[in-house]
Amino acid sequence: MQTRVGKRTAEAAFRIALQFVDEGTITMDEAIGRTSGDQLAMLMFPQFDTRGNLVEIARGIPASPGAAVGEAVFDSKRAFDMSKAGKKVILVRRETSPDDLVGMVAAEGILTSRGGKTSHAAVVARGMGKTAICGTDAISVDERANLFTVGTHTVYEGDIISIDGTTGIVYLGAVPVVASSVTSYLEGRVSAETDEASPVVKAVHRILTHADSRRKLLVRTNADTPEDAIRARILGAQGVGLCRTEHMFLGERRAYVERLVLAENEDVQRGVIAEMEPLQRADFVGIMMAMSGLPVTIRLLDPPLHEFLPSLVDLSSQMARSEALGEEIPARDKALFAAVRRLHESNPMLGLRGVRLGILIPELYKMQVRALVHASLEVKKLGHDPKPEVMIPLVSTQRELLYLRETLEEEIAQTFKGTNQVIDMPIGTMIETPRAAITADRLAVHADFVSFGTNDLTQLTWAFSRDDVESTFLPRYLDLELLPFNPFESLDQAGVGILVRQASELSRKVRSDFKLGVCGEHGGDPRSIHFFHELNLDYVSCSPFRVPIARLESGRAAVAK
């Protein structure tokens, strides 16, 4: 006789746990221990009904769960236009960049032939709760011809495809989608108290409510727009732990950062900054109104230059072509080419970004805190309760932090002057570099709080490029078990975790109640959350969609034996 290990579905796990509670067999603490954030995540996404005849054409890396169906579109602007016209689209790209954001927001799902779970497409998709498959190397994407080929199949723009972000499978044609009742409940569209609520919704409600009552970790969200903040608050977020202000200057606004960095002199820079300030002010007003009464941590601009400047390769090709054809090159194009070549960086993630940009262009960060002060006053005038926090990115030394803190404090005080009002505005720092982690006690002297940017801290500790390793050697490392898991998905507690632990202990020696948080992708990872609970951190921050998962796992960590 053959025997097999039975696999319990995510729905069954929640329902059976509550059944045992109602029978008096187990306690509610034991019930939340018998469920998991991963199971909750499975219940939150729509799924395909795969009972019919399906045409599977490719498999890639499941980067963001869910099921999405739509017309294949190969250009972000067209994706936006088609979505606005009422069509459902799947954005297909070799890889995405910040310029694709408008199309990513409009699309039902995202499919790329390159990248992995920490690529731009994957991170942005997870943040929006959008289905995505990345690293589908079997498909060959031709963005100029608006098609992709895979095996004997050619998919043209307008053809219907279906992508399963949970399994990584790409189907030809439309596959029926089953919506998630759990997500409807979490987003407030269905009440767990009504007769219409399904048994799994009632089970999730009771278990999540108990987890909230037991957890010590607060759960904040990473949000860059008022819409993200509103959605996250509905999902249970207790504030914004990371507002990435550079994301506010993507798409149509990208030109502001480009003009700022390429400015020929300080007068030109000041002119661009003056144009940026009202935009920032409006952004901050919207987010703080959505999070009234809860903290909103504004990370000052941290734009890697390669995401905002024209490609040096493309400009070089254009210049060479014009010269070869004997065409006259406009003075502006020559100046742009010279500036981009001067600022070109071999490794932009380690170049002019974060605190370094703020020191080179101090008026930039001064503008941001000025906009934040004015936004806070406006929000307060409207009857809301703003709780802004300022966070300085990529700090490595005490002197960097002290220099900028004094500059920002002076600007904040000057902006409040004459208003007869003062709103508390703590200034903290991110710990993203190994040096910052091992000298955290020196930084803590000049910081009101610290937030661990575990994405960059992992990258710098491992000497891994997030944008490259998942599509090159990392899959092979995992196959050979040279790595037990992807360190960008789950925190490397034996390596990066030691730095986080050390920095936490050093900071708490400076002040026993020093506020510590996490705002990398690991803030929503179930396994990592248990480690952060063990370190007695104050909060984790994650993408809106992962907030309920973090709530459950924080509760599970609190009751774990």
N, C-alpha and C positions, 0 to 999 in steps of 0.2 A: 504494500500500500504506500502511495506517495503522500507526503505531507508538505505543505507550503506555509510560509509565514504570512498570515493575513495582514493586509494593509488597510488601516482605518482611514476613511476619507476625512477631510478637514471638517465637514459638516457633522459627521458622526462623532468626531472628537468632542466638539462643543456640546452636542445634544446628550451624549452618553454621560459626560461629566456632570451635567446638571441633573440628569435622571438619578445618578448615584447620590447626589446631594439631597434631592427630594426624598429619596428612600432612607436617608440617614446613614448611608454607608460611608461617605466621605464628607469632609468639611469643604467650605468654599475656598479656603487656602489650598487644599489639595486639588480642588477643581481647576483653579487657574494654573496649577502645576502640571495638570494633564492636558492642557492646551498650549499653544505656542503662537508667537508672532508670525512665524512662517505659515502656519495653518490659517491664521486670520487673513494674511495677505492673499492666500489662495481664494478665500471667500469674497474678497473685495473686488476682484477683477471679473469682467465679463468673460465668458468662455464660448468656445465653438461647440456646436452640436455636430459631432463627427460620425454620426451614424450613417450618413449617405455615402455616395461615391465621390471621393475627393481626389483631386489631382495635385499631389505634392511635387513641387518643382525644385525646391532647395531647402537647405537648413543652414542656419547661422547661429550666432551667439544670442541666447535669450536675454536681452538687455533690460527690458522693462515689461513686466507681465501684462496679460490682457489679450483681447481678441479684437482685431480691427479689419474692416472691409472697406474698399474704396477704389477709385480709379487711380492708376499709377500716374504720378506727375513728377517731372524731373527738374522743376524750377520752383524755388520758394515763392516768388512773386505770383506765378501762375497758380500755385497751390492756394495762396491767399485769395486770389480773384475767383477761382472756381468754388472755393468754400463759401465765399461771400454770395455767390450766385446760387447757393443751396446744394452744391454737389459734395459728396463725401470723397475725400482723396487720401491716398497714401503717398507721402513724400519719399521719393527714391533718390538717393545720392551716393556717390562713392564714399564720401564722408561729409559731415556737416561742419559748419563754422558759425560764429556769431551772426554772420550775415543771413543765415538761414532761419533765424529765430521766428520771423513773421510767418513763414511757411510751416514751421514745426508746430506753432500754436494752432494754426488753422487746420492742420492735417488730423485725420483719425489715428494715424500711426506713422512710424518712420522705419524705413528699411535702408541699410547702408551695406556696401560691399566691404568696407574697411572698418577698423576700430574694434573696441571691445566693450566690456561692461563699465569702464571708467572713461570712455571716449566722450567727446562733447555731446554727441547724439544721445548716448545712454544716460548721462547725468542729467541733461535737460529734460529728457523724456520722463525719467523717474520723478523728477521734481514736479512735473505737471500731471503725473499719473497717466501718462500717454504710452500706449503700446509701442515697443520698439524691438527690432532685431538688427544687430550689428555684426560686422565681420562675416558677412555672407559671401565668402570668397569664391563660391561656385558661380556667382552671377557676374557678368561683365557689363558694367554700366557705361553707356555712351550718352553723356548729358547733352551733347550737341545734337545728336540724332534723336534724342528723346525716346530711348529704348534701352532695354537690357536683354541680354541673351544668357541662357542657361541650358546646357545640353542641346537638345533639338528645339527648344522653345525660344521664341522671341516675343517679348512683352513690350508693346508700344504704349505711348502715352494715351490714356483713356481706357486702356484695358483694365478689367476688374481683377484685383488680386486680394487675397486674404492673408494676414500675417498673425501668427500666434506667438506673442511675446513670452509666453510661459514655456513653450517647448522649442522655440526658434524655427518653427516650420513655416515655409512660405507655400501657399496654395494658389493655383490658377483658378480664377472665378470666385464667385461669392459663396461663402460658407455661412450657414445660419448662426446667429449670435444669441446667446442666452444672457440676459442682463443680471447683475448682482443685486439681490434684495438686501444684502448686508450693507453695501455701499449706499443704497437708498436710505437705510436707517441711519447710518453714520453721518450722512449729509443732511439729515433732518427732514427728509421727504416722507418717511414712514415712521410712525410711533410704535415702539415696542409694546406699548400698553393696550393697543387696539386689537380687536379680534382678527383684523386683516393681517397682522404681523405673522410671519411664518415661524415655525418652531426654532429654526436656526437663528433668526433675528432675535427672538426672545432669549435664547441661550447666550448669544454674543453680548446682548445688553447686560444681562446679569453678571456675567464673568468680567466684562470690561469695567462695569461699575464697581465691582469688588476690587479689581486690580487698582483702580484709581484711589480707593480708600486705603490701600496698603502701601502703595509706592512712596518712596522718599525722593526719588529723582523727579524734578519738574521736566516737562516736555515742551520745548519751544519749537519753532519752525524756521526754516530758511525761506524767506519770502522777499522778492524784489519788486512786487507790484501790489497794489491794493487788493486786486482780485485774489492773488495767492494768499494774502493775509486773511481775507474774509473766509476763504475756503478752509484754511488751516484752523482758524478759530472755531468754526463750526465742527471740525473734526476733533476738537479738544485741545488745541495748542494753547499754552499759557504764556504767550509772548513770541516775539521774533528774536531768535538767537543769532541770526546772520542775515543782514540785508546787504547784498553785494551790489554796491552802487555802480560798479563798472557795467553791470548788466542793464542798467538804466540808459546806457549810451551805446546800445547795439542797434542794429537795423538802421533806420533813417537817421538816428542820432549819432551814429558812428563818426560822422564827419567832424563833430565837435572835438573828439579826442585826437583825431588825426591832425586837425588844424592846430590844436594845442601843442602837441608834441613837435610838429614841424615848424612852429612859429619862428620867424627870423629874429625876433627880439622880444623883450619883456612887454613892450606896449601892445604888440599883437597878441601876446599871451593873455594879457589883462582883458583885452577886448573879447576874446573867445570865452574866458571865464565869466565875464559879465553876462554873456548870452546863456551860459549854462545854469547860472544861479536860479532864475525863476523856474526852470524846468525841475531842478532838484527840489526846490521848495514845494512845488505842487506834488511831486512824488512822495515826499516825506509827509505832507498833510494827509494824503490818502491812506498811507500805511498806518500812521499813528491814530487816525480816526477809526480804522478797522480794528485796531488793537487797544482802544481806549481803556485805561486802567491797567494795562499790562506792559512790560518792558519791551522796547524796540531797539535792538542793537544795530547801529548803522556802521558798517565797515567802510572806512574811507577808501577811495578809489585804488584798485589794485589791478590795473590792466596790463597783462603781458602784451608787449608792443606788437608781436606778430598777429595778434587778433584784431588790431585796429589800424595798422599801416598797410598800404598796398604791398603786394608781393614784390620783393626785389627781383626775383626770377622773371616775373611777368613784365616788370618795367624794363629790365635789361633786354628782353626780347623785343619789346616795342621800340626801344631806342635803336637797337641794332637793325631792325627792319626799316625804320625811317632813314637811317644813315645809308643803308644799302640801296634804297630806292631814291636817294638824293632828295628826300623830302625835308622841308624846313621844320625844325623842331621848336615849338613854342618855348619861350623863356620860362613859362610856368612849369612846363613838363621837365625842362632841364633842372630847374631848382628842386622840383619834387624828387627827381631821380637822385640828385646829389644828397638831399637830406635823408632819404631812405637808405642810401648806401652808407652814409655816415652813421646812422643809428642802427644798422643791421646787426643783429646779435646771433651768434652761433647757437646759443641756448637761451632763448628769451625767457623761459620760466625761471632762470637764475640771473636775469639781467635787470634792466631798469624797470622796476615795478614796486608796488607796495610803498613802504616807508621811504625808499630811495627816491621815488618820484615826488613824494611830498616834501622831501628836503631840497631837491633840485628845483621844484616849482612850488614854493610854500604858499603862494596865493591860491593854489588849487584846493588844498585842504582847508585853508582859511575860508574860502568860499563855501565849502560844504558845511562847516560848523555854523557859519553865518546863516545859511539856508535852513539848517536844522533849528536854530534858535527862532527864526521868524516863523517857521512852520509850527513849532511848539506853541508859540504865542497865539497863532491863528487857531489852532486846534482847541486850545484852552478857551479862547474867546467864543468859540462855537458851542461851548458847554461840555466838552470832552476832557478826558484826563490823560494828557500826554506823559509818557515816561521814557524819554530818549536816553540812549547810551551811545557813546562814541568808541569805536574800536579801531586801533591802528594796526595795519597788516604788515607781516613779514619782518617784524623787528628781530634783530639779533643781539643788539648791544644796549646797555643801560644808557649810554650817551645819546643814541638815536631816540630812544623813548623820551628821555628827559628834555631833549631839544624840542621835539615836536609837542610834547605835553605843554611846555611853557608857552610855545607859540599859540597853540589852540586855546589854552585857558585865557590868554590875553585877548584873543579875538572874541571868545564867548562873552567875557566880561564887558568888552567894549560894545558888543552888539546889544546886550541887555541894558546898557547904560541909557538912562533917559526914559525907559519903559516903566519904571517903578515896579517891575516884576522880576522874579528870579525863579527859574525852574531847574531843579537839580539835574545835572548832566554828567554822570560818571564817565571817566575816560579810562579805557582798558586797552589791553594789547592781546594780539593773537600769539600763540606759541606754535610756530610752524617749522622752525629750524632746530636742528639738534643743539646748536649753541645756546639758543634761547631756552631750551629745556634744561640744560645742565647749569645754567646761570639764572634760573627762574627767581631765586631769592633776590637777586639784584634788580630784576625787572619789577618784582612785586612791590618794592619800595616806592616806585613811581607809577603804579597802576592801581585802579580801583577794582579791577577784575581781570581774569585771564580766561581766554577761550582757546582750546586746542584745535588748531586746523589740521586734523589728522590726515587729510588727503596729501597736503604738501609735506607734512612731517614724515609720512610713509615714503613718499617719493625721494626725499632727501636722505633719509636713513638707509634706504635700500639702494640708492643710486639707480632707481628705475624711472624711466620716462613714462608717465601715465598714458600718454597718447600713443605710445609705440609698443610697449611690452606685451599687451594683450593680443596683439595681432602678429607677434613674432615668436618669441621663445617661451612666453609664459604658459601657453597650452601644453607645450612639450614638457616643461618642468612639472606641471600638474600631473600629466600622464605618467611620468617617471617617479612621481611622488618625491621629487626633490623639494617641492613645497606642498604642505598639506592642504592649503587653500590659497585663494587669491588675496594678498594682503591689502588690496584696495577695497575689497568687499567686506572683509572681517579683519578687525585689528590684530596685528602681529603682537600678541601680548608678551612674547619672549624677547622681542627686540624693541619695537616702537613703544610697546606697553611699559617697558622699563623707563623710558624717557618720560612718558606721561606720569608714571608713578613718582619718579624722582622730582619732576617739576611740581607736582601736587604737594609733596611733602616739604619741599623747599619754600613754596609759597605760603603754606600754612604755618611754617616756622616764623614768618614775618608777621602774620596775623592769623590767629586760630580760626577765625570765621571768614577768611579770604574766599571770595566767590570764584568758583571754578566751573567751567562748562566745556562742552564739546560741540563744534559746529561743522565737522567734516561729515562725509557720507556715512561714516561709522556710527554716527549718532542715531541712525535708524536701523542698525544691524542688531538683530536679537542677541547674538553671541557677545558682541562688543558691549552691549548695554549692561550685561551682568558684570563685566569687568569695571565699567565706570561706576556702577553701584558699589562694588567692593571698595573702590578708591574714595567713596563718599563725596563724589562730585555733586554739585548743586543742580545741574541741568544738562540735558542733551538737546541738541537742535537738529532737525532733519527736514526733509522735503515734506510738503503738506500731506501728501498721500500716505506717508509712513508714520504720521503722528499716532493713529490708533495702534499701530504695531508697537511703537515705542512705549505707549501707555501700558499695554498689556505686558510687555517684557519687563518694564520697570517694576510692575507689581509682582511678576513671577520672581524677579531677583530678590525682592524684599521678603518673600515667604520661603525661599529656597533653604533647605536644610544645610 
